[in-house]
Amino acid sequence: MAMKKFWPFFVIAWMLGCAPTEEPGPVDAGVEIDPRADDIPDNAYCEGVKEWNEDLAILEDLLLESVNEVRAQGGNCRSQGTHPPTHPLEMEPALRCAARVHSLDMDERQYFSHDSPTGETAWYRIAQAGFGSSPVGENIAMGSTTVEGVMAQWLNSDGHCANIFNSNYYYMGAGVYEGDIYRHIWTQTFGGNF
């Protein structure tokens, strides 16, 4: 019983390497966010995540804003080094699909890992969604209900922090899902330039 009460406050995060691979805050009142379904590729792999909770889609867009704010400032990722300010990322539809698919799958199958119980990796999901460039990377987290909270988790974890500041990335995807077991599940995907 005590463990069940502890879970919502337990911070778990994991980092996937971002090397190239051969494998496939308050919101400004003037900012309008449009979480349209056409922001997800029209392919069979992404079909199950085209319709998405609007509040969660807004969190995904706010996550991109927060990432770009910290990238503009640069940061210290301790064992992963100090990173100078770098260019902003753009939300990319295929990466967003891959992130949503993973967050949804982790909730439905009740696991927390970069690799699914049947062996699908981040590289596999990103390729299936239709993103065909490298390098790619992924951050995952659970528990936090806010962008500020999940960013604090990632920025306090050296590997996740390095993914966020990696200047080889030009695109990002985000998938936030609200489930029963893990509360909010966050997947953040990254991709290099085309």
Phi, psi and chi 1 to 4 in degrees:
 res  aa     phi    psi   chi1   chi2   chi3   chi4
   1 MET       -  -41.6 -167.9   70.9  153.5      -
   2 ALA   -64.0  -36.9      -      -      -      -
   3 MET   -63.1  -39.9 -175.3   64.2  169.7      -
   4 LYS   -61.8  -40.9 -169.6  169.5 -172.8  179.2
   5 LYS   -69.2  -28.4  -71.0 -178.6 -178.6  177.6
   6 PHE   -75.8  -32.7 -178.5   68.7      -      -
   7 TRP   -51.9  -47.5  -93.5  107.5      -      -
   8 PRO   -58.6  -23.0  -24.4   33.6      -      -
   9 PHE  -103.1   -0.9  -55.4  102.1      -      -
  10 PHE   -83.6  126.5 -171.1   64.7      -      -
  11 VAL   -96.4  119.7  176.3      -      -      -
  12 ILE  -125.6  130.7  -64.2 -179.5      -      -
  13 ALA  -149.4  153.2      -      -      -      -
  14 TRP  -143.5  151.6 -166.9 -101.1      -      -
  15 MET  -120.3  139.1 -178.3 -102.2 -179.7      -
  16 LEU  -108.6  134.8  178.4   69.8      -      -
  17 GLY   -54.6  150.8      -      -      -      -
  18 CYS  -113.9   16.6   50.8      -      -      -
  19 ALA   -72.9  154.4      -      -      -      -
  20 PRO   -57.4  149.3  -22.0   31.2      -      -
  21 THR  -135.8  154.2  178.5      -      -      -
  22 GLU   -81.3  -26.9  -63.8  -63.7  -41.9      -
  23 GLU   -65.1  137.0  -78.1 -171.0   62.0      -
  24 PRO   -45.3      -   -0.6   -1.4      -      -
  25 GLY       -  130.4      -      -      -      -
  26 PRO   -69.3  151.2   -9.1   16.2      -      -
  27 VAL   -90.3  130.5 -179.8      -      -      -
  28 ASP   -62.7  129.3 -176.7  -67.7      -      -
  29 ALA   -61.6  -23.0      -      -      -      -
  30 GLY   -84.4   -6.9      -      -      -      -
  31 VAL   -84.8  125.8  174.6      -      -      -
  32 GLU  -107.3  129.9  -70.3 -172.3   28.2      -
  33 ILE  -115.0  130.3  -60.7  171.2      -      -
  34 ASP  -120.7   91.9 -178.5   13.3      -      -
  35 PRO   -79.8   68.3   30.7  -33.2      -      -
  36 ARG   -75.2  148.1  -63.2  168.3  -64.4  165.0
  37 ALA   -64.5  -27.3      -      -      -      -
  38 ASP   -76.1    4.2   61.1    0.4      -      -
  39 ASP   -80.9   -0.4  -74.6  -18.1      -      -
  40 ILE  -115.0  136.7  -61.5  -65.5      -      -
  41 PRO   -56.8  148.1  -23.3   33.0      -      -
  42 ASP   -91.0   74.2 -171.7   18.2      -      -
  43 ASN  -138.2  165.6   62.3   41.0      -      -
  44 ALA   -61.4  -36.6      -      -      -      -
  45 TYR   -63.0  -35.2 -172.5   76.9      -      -
  46 CYS   -93.5   -4.1  -61.2      -      -      -
  47 GLU   -54.9  -41.2 -169.5   60.0   37.1      -
  48 GLY   -71.9   -8.8      -      -      -      -
  49 VAL  -122.4   11.1  -64.3      -      -      -
  50 LYS   -67.9  -43.4  -79.8 -176.6   78.0   72.7
  51 GLU   -88.1  123.9  -62.5  -62.0  -37.5      -
  52 TRP  -141.9  148.3 -154.7 -115.9      -      -
  53 ASN   -55.2  126.0  176.5  -71.1      -      -
  54 GLU   -61.0  -39.9 -174.7  174.1  -17.3      -
  55 ASP   -63.6  -37.5  -68.7  -24.0      -      -
  56 LEU   -71.6  -36.9  -62.4  178.2      -      -
  57 ALA   -63.0  -36.7      -      -      -      -
  58 ILE   -65.7  -41.0  -71.3  170.7      -      -
  59 LEU   -59.1  -38.8  -77.5  178.8      -      -
  60 GLU   -61.2  -44.1  -66.0  167.6   -1.5      -
  61 ASP   -67.0  -38.4  -71.3  -27.3      -      -
  62 LEU   -66.5  -32.1  -67.1  174.4      -      -
  63 LEU   -62.4  -44.0  178.7   61.1      -      -
  64 LEU   -59.4  -44.3  175.8   64.8      -      -
  65 GLU   -58.4  -44.3  -73.2 -177.8   17.8      -
  66 SER   -65.4  -42.7 -178.5      -      -      -
  67 VAL   -59.4  -45.1  165.7      -      -      -
  68 ASN   -67.7  -31.3  -75.8  -24.6      -      -
  69 GLU   -64.2  -45.5  -74.2  172.8   10.2      -
  70 VAL   -72.9  -34.1  -60.9      -      -      -
  71 ARG   -63.0  -34.2  -77.8  172.4   66.5   92.0
  72 ALA   -68.2  -23.9      -      -      -      -
  73 GLN   -94.0  -24.8  -61.5  166.3   12.5      -
  74 GLY    78.8  168.8      -      -      -      -
  75 GLY  -169.5  168.2      -      -      -      -
  76 ASN  -106.9  118.2 -176.4   -9.6      -      -
  77 CYS  -104.1   29.1  -62.5      -      -      -
  78 ARG    51.8 -107.1  -64.6  152.8  -56.8  -86.9
  79 SER   -64.7  -18.3   69.1      -      -      -
  80 GLN   -96.7    6.3  -62.4  -68.4  -46.8      -
  81 GLY    91.2  172.9      -      -      -      -
  82 THR   -93.3  137.1  -60.9      -      -      -
  83 HIS  -116.2  127.2  -60.9  -92.0      -      -
  84 PRO   -73.0  167.3   28.8  -34.6      -      -
  85 PRO   -55.2  146.1  -25.9   34.9      -      -
  86 THR  -143.6  173.1 -169.1      -      -      -
  87 HIS   -63.2  155.8   55.7  -90.8      -      -
  88 PRO   -74.3  160.2   25.9  -32.6      -      -
  89 LEU   -97.1  156.9  -59.1  176.1      -      -
  90 GLU  -112.2  143.7  -66.6  177.6   32.1      -
  91 MET   -70.0  126.5 -173.5   69.8   80.5      -
  92 GLU  -114.5  127.7 -157.8  -73.7  -36.0      -
  93 PRO   -57.5  -43.8  -27.5   36.1      -      -
  94 ALA   -67.4  -38.8      -      -      -      -
  95 LEU   -67.0  -35.1  -69.8  173.5      -      -
  96 ARG   -65.6  -42.5 -169.8  174.7 -148.1  168.5
  97 CYS   -57.8  -50.8  162.3      -      -      -
  98 ALA   -59.0  -39.7      -      -      -      -
  99 ALA   -67.1  -43.9      -      -      -      -
 100 ARG   -64.9  -43.1  -74.8 -179.9  175.2 -179.6
 101 VAL   -57.0  -42.5  164.7      -      -      -
 102 HIS   -70.9  -43.4 -166.9   44.5      -      -
 103 SER   -62.0  -43.2  -69.8      -      -      -
 104 LEU   -63.0  -44.5  178.0   61.9      -      -
 105 ASP   -64.2  -41.5 -171.3   55.6      -      -
 106 MET   -61.0  -38.5  -75.7 -168.2  -73.2      -
 107 ASP   -70.0  -47.7 -178.5   72.5      -      -
 108 GLU   -64.3  -37.4  -72.1 -178.9  -17.0      -
 109 ARG  -101.3    3.5  -65.9 -157.4  -87.1  173.8
 110 GLN    54.8   59.6  -60.6 -179.6   13.3      -
 111 TYR  -139.8  167.5   70.2   96.9      -      -
 112 PHE  -141.2   98.4 -176.2   75.0      -      -
 113 SER  -167.2  159.6  172.8      -      -      -
 114 HIS   -71.1  -29.9  -69.8  -73.2      -      -
 115 ASP  -102.5  133.5  -64.1  -14.0      -      -
 116 SER   -73.2  165.4   77.3      -      -      -
 117 PRO   -58.6  -22.2  -25.6   34.8      -      -
 118 THR  -102.4   12.2   46.4      -      -      -
 119 GLY    94.2    4.2      -      -      -      -
 120 GLU   -71.9  127.9  -68.7   88.1   -0.4      -
 121 THR   -98.5  173.0   64.6      -      -      -
 122 ALA   -60.2  -41.5      -      -      -      -
 123 TRP   -60.8  -41.0  -68.3  -75.6      -      -
 124 TYR   -62.9  -49.1  172.7   84.1      -      -
 125 ARG   -61.7  -43.5  -69.8 -174.9  -66.9  -86.4
 126 ILE   -64.4  -41.4  -71.3  168.3      -      -
 127 ALA   -67.0  -43.0      -      -      -      -
 128 GLN   -61.9  -33.6  -70.2  -61.9  110.3      -
 129 ALA   -73.2  -18.4      -      -      -      -
 130 GLY   110.6    9.1      -      -      -      -
 131 PHE   -89.1  122.4 -172.9   82.9      -      -
 132 GLY  -117.2   30.3      -      -      -      -
 133 SER  -122.6  167.6 -170.9      -      -      -
 134 SER  -139.4  161.5   66.8      -      -      -
 135 PRO   -75.9  166.4   30.1  -35.2      -      -
 136 VAL  -131.4  158.3  -60.3      -      -      -
 137 GLY  -154.4  171.4      -      -      -      -
 138 GLU  -150.9  137.9  179.7  179.8   84.5      -
 139 ASN  -117.4  142.3  -73.7  -17.1      -      -
 140 ILE  -132.0  153.1   60.2  175.3      -      -
 141 ALA  -157.3  163.1      -      -      -      -
 142 MET  -146.5  159.0   68.5  175.1 -176.5      -
 143 GLY   104.3  -45.2      -      -      -      -
 144 SER   -71.5  142.0  179.0      -      -      -
 145 THR  -101.0   -2.7   59.7      -      -      -
 146 THR  -128.1  156.7   65.9      -      -      -
 147 VAL   -61.9  -43.0  168.9      -      -      -
 148 GLU   -59.6  -41.0  -65.5   80.0   11.0      -
 149 GLY   -66.6  -45.1      -      -      -      -
 150 VAL   -71.1  -34.6   76.9      -      -      -
 151 MET   -64.6  -38.6  -76.1  -65.4  -71.5      -
 152 ALA   -62.6  -41.4      -      -      -      -
 153 GLN   -57.2  -51.9  -75.2  177.8 -108.0      -
 154 TRP   -69.1  -41.1  -75.9  -29.4      -      -
 155 LEU   -70.9  -20.9  -68.5  173.6      -      -
 156 ASN   -90.6    3.9  -73.1  -45.3      -      -
 157 SER  -116.0  117.8  167.4      -      -      -
 158 ASP   -53.8  -47.2  -64.3    5.2      -      -
 159 GLY   -67.4  -42.0      -      -      -      -
 160 HIS   -64.3  -41.8  -65.6   88.1      -      -
 161 CYS   -58.2  -45.5  177.7      -      -      -
 162 ALA   -62.7  -37.0      -      -      -      -
 163 ASN   -60.9  -44.0  -96.9  -12.8      -      -
 164 ILE   -62.5  -37.1  -71.4  169.7      -      -
 165 PHE   -93.7   -1.5  -73.0  106.5      -      -
 166 ASN   -61.0  117.4 -170.4  -31.4      -      -
 167 SER   -77.4   -6.2   61.7      -      -      -
 168 ASN   -80.2  -10.6  -67.8  -42.1      -      -
 169 TYR   -94.1  139.8  -65.9  141.7      -      -
 170 TYR  -123.2  -14.3  -72.2   83.4      -      -
 171 TYR  -132.2  153.1  -58.6   99.5      -      -
 172 MET  -138.7  151.2 -169.8 -171.4   99.4      -
 173 GLY  -126.4  155.8      -      -      -      -
 174 ALA  -141.7  139.3      -      -      -      -
 175 GLY  -136.8  113.5      -      -      -      -
 176 VAL  -114.9  127.9 -175.1      -      -      -
 177 TYR  -129.9  137.5 -171.4   76.0      -      -
 178 GLU  -102.4  111.7 -173.7  174.0    3.4      -
 179 GLY  -115.6 -179.5      -      -      -      -
 180 ASP   -83.3  -35.0  -65.8  -32.1      -      -
 181 ILE   -89.3  -49.7  -64.7  176.4      -      -
 182 TYR   -98.5    7.2  -58.5  127.5      -      -
 183 ARG    60.3 -117.8  -65.6  177.8   71.0 -169.2
 184 HIS   -91.7  133.2  -75.8   64.1      -      -
 185 ILE  -113.1  129.6  -58.8  174.6      -      -
 186 TRP  -117.4  130.7  -57.8   75.4      -      -
 187 THR  -125.9  132.9  -58.7      -      -      -
 188 GLN  -124.5  121.4 -177.8 -179.1   44.1      -
 189 THR  -111.7  151.4   50.1      -      -      -
 190 PHE  -131.4  150.1  -59.1   94.3      -      -
 191 GLY  -146.7  150.7      -      -      -      -
 192 GLY   -78.4  179.8      -      -      -      -
 193 ASN   -75.4  151.1 -147.4   -3.6      -      -
 194 PHE   -77.4      -  -66.0  105.9      -      -
